[in-house]
Amino acid sequence: MTFETAPVTRLLPEHALLNLPNPIGDEDFAGWVKDRGNFFLGQWDVPCQALLSCQDPGESPKAGGLVTANYGRGVFIYCAYSLFRQLPAGVPGAFRLFANLLAQPVARILEWAGYLKRVSLFSYMDDEQLQALAALMTEHSYAPGEYICHQDDLGDELYVMLDGEVEVIAEANGQTRVVSLQGTGDIIGEIAILSKKPRIASLRAKTEVRLLTLTRSQFQTLTHQQPEMLEQVITLLVEKLSVMAKQFRPYGSG
């Protein structure tokens, strides 16, 4: 973007990178010098997210100037906006955006902790406990049709759904059927972290899916520290098993 006054649009205004610690608004792109940026990305894959769009006069919007992706416990960010020019020039908005870039590891934990607070299994936790839990978890993304795990695998992870829909697939007598759909806020894999038994179903992404994982060893450490979590899991498991007993009824039974 060769025009320093080129308009900038926030594509995901609620994203943590545009809000923590500084809310980024139109005023933060005022007073820039020389240009907006260079070498914007032309394409990217899931789980990458474009956060800003910008365009020179007479050109189409370019969204590849600020792209971010959570992967595992890390955050990958591509920034083509010319902060190297703006910071020496003392542009306030550039300093605010740069501070947000540096804060992303902490911002990610705070964002996950806020999300986990709304999940019934973890709702009893205070902020400090939620942040400690979030710091242990790992994020993964799956494309539509991709398997997350397979029936009869030895599973050792619990999944917390962030976005998308997952099909729970049962296989028996050479037949396959989708027995349920799991969506945002749902928890999958409680049995796998309570025992070492094989998984009783496969999980397949129906849409683009983002989820957090917690391993059995991490869960066991947490439950030793916080027995309330084990009680919550057992209650949740009893409720789910009563539903599964009907969903996994043998084919052809009444």
N, C-alpha and C positions, 0 to 999 in steps of 0.2 A: 504494500500500500504506500504509494509515493506521496500522497497528500496527508500532511499532518492533521488536517481538519476533517479527514474522511469520517463519516458517521459510523459509530460502533453500536451494535445491537447485542444485548444480553440474551442469549438463546436459552439458557437455563438459569434464570435469575435466583432460584432457590438453592443452587449448588453451593456447597460449603466454600469452595475456592473464591466465590464472589461475595461471601458474607462473613468469613471468619479470618482474622478478627475484625476486618473492616468491610462494611457493606460497600460494594463497588457500584457507583451510579454514573449517570451521564457526565456529571461535573468532574469525574476523575479522568476523563479523556479531553479536558480542556487545557489549552496552553502547551500542548505537545510541540516538539520542534523536529524539523527535518522530514520526518515520515512517521507513519504508524508502525510499519514493520516490514519484514522481508522473509521470503522463503516460506510462505504459508503451505501447509500440507494440502495435497489435492485429494487424497482419499485415506480412509482408515477403517479398521474393522472393530467389531464388538470385542472388548468392552469399552473401547474409546468413546469419549463424549466431547463434542465441540461445545465450548462455552460462549464464545463471542463470534460475531459476524461483522465484517467490515467491507466497504467498497469504495473505490475511487469513482469520480464522476464518469458516467457512461459505461461502467462495468457492472457485472453481476456480483452479488454478495459472495464474499470468500469467508468460509467458516473454519479454515484450518490454521488460524493464528494462535489459538489457545485450546489445546486438546489434552485431556487428562484420562487416565485409566487407573483404577485400583486393580492390583494383581497380587494375590496372596496377602501378605502383610505390608506390601509396598505400594507406593503411589508413583506413577510415571506421568510426567508433565512435559508437553512440548509447547514452548512459548516462542512465537516468532515476532511478537510485538517488541519494538526497539527500546527496551528498558535501558540498554547500554548507552543510548543517547539521552534518554529522559532523566535518568538519575543524576548524571553530572550537571544537567541543566536545572536541577532542583524542582522538577515538576511534581507537585504534591500527590496527584493521583497515581503516578508511577511508583512512588514510594509505598503507597497504600497497597497497590496490587502486588508489589514485590514482597511486602511483609506477609500477605496472604499466601503467596507461593511458598515461602519458607515455613509457614505454620501448618502446611497440609498434613504432615504425619499426626500432629496433635488434633487437628480439625477432623480428620478421618475417625479417630477414636471417639471424639465427642459426638460426631454424627451417628456412629454405630450405637453408642451408648444411649442416645436419645431414641433411636429406633427400637432397641432391645427393651427399653422401658415399657413400650406398648405391647410387647409379647407377653402373654399370660404367664409363661414359665418363669420369667425374670422380673415380673412387675413388683415383687416385694422388695427388690434390692434398692439400696440408696445409690446416689450418684457415684460415690467412690467405688462401690462394688461393681456397678455397671461398667465403669471405665476400665477397671481391672479385667473384667470379663471380655470387653471389646478388644483389649490389647492382646488377648490370647487368640482371638478368632482370625480366620483367614477367609478372604473373599474369592469366589470363583464365578466365572461366567460360562454359559453354555448356549450354543446356537440351537434353533428349532430342529428337533429330530435327534439331537445328540444325547447319548445315554450318560447319566450321572453315576449310576451303579447298576449292577445286574443281579437278578435273583440267584441265590446260592453263593454269592460272594461273601467272604468273611468281612463284614463291615465293622468299622470302628469309629465312625463319624456321625454326629448329629448335624442336621441341616436346618438352618433358619432362612426361610424364603424372604428375600428383599423385594424382588420384582419378578413378574412373569407367572407362568403356569407350568406345573410338572404333572405328567401322567404317571400314576401308580399302576404298573402292569403285572398281572399274574399269569404264570405259565403252568399249565397242567394238562396231561394227556395229549400232548402235541398241540394244544390250543393256547392262544394268547388273547387276553382281553384287558381292557382298561377298566379298573375297578373303582378308581376315584381320580379326582383332580385336586391338586394342592396349589394354593396361591399365596399371594403376599401376606406375610404375617404367620403363615403356618410353619409348624415344626415337623420334620420328618427324620426318622432314624433313631427314635428313642430306644427301641429294642436293641439296636446294634451297640449302643454305649452301655447298656445294662448287662449284656451277656456277650459271649463270644460265638453265638450261634450264627449260621448263615442268614443272609437277608431273605425274607419271605416274598419279596417282590422286586421288580426292576423299577427304576425311576428314569423317565425320559422327558426331556424338555419339549413342551408343546409350543412354546413361544421362546423368544430370547429370555434367558433366566439369569438372575444374579442371586447368589445365596452366600450365607456365612456358614462356616463349618467349625465344629468343636470336636476334638478327638476324645476317645474314651479316657486316655490318661489325663487329659486336661479336665475332663468332667469329674473324674474320681478325685483329683486334687481339690477342685472347687467344692465338691460335696463333703469332703472331710472338713473343710473350713466353714462351709455353710450347709448344715443338715437340712435346712428348709428347702433347698433346691431339690434334694432327693425326694422329699415328700411331694413336692409339686410335680416332679416327673412321674412318680408312681400314680398319682391321681390322674394325670393326663393320659398315662398309658392304659389304665383301667377303662377310662372313657373310650379311648380309641379302639381297644381290643373288642369292646362290645359292638362297635360299628363294623370292625373288620370281620367279625364272626359271620356277619350277614353278607358282606361284600365278597368274601373268599369262599362262600358256600360252593361245594363241588358242582360242576356243570351238570345240568339236567335234573338237579334236586329240586324239590318243591319249596 
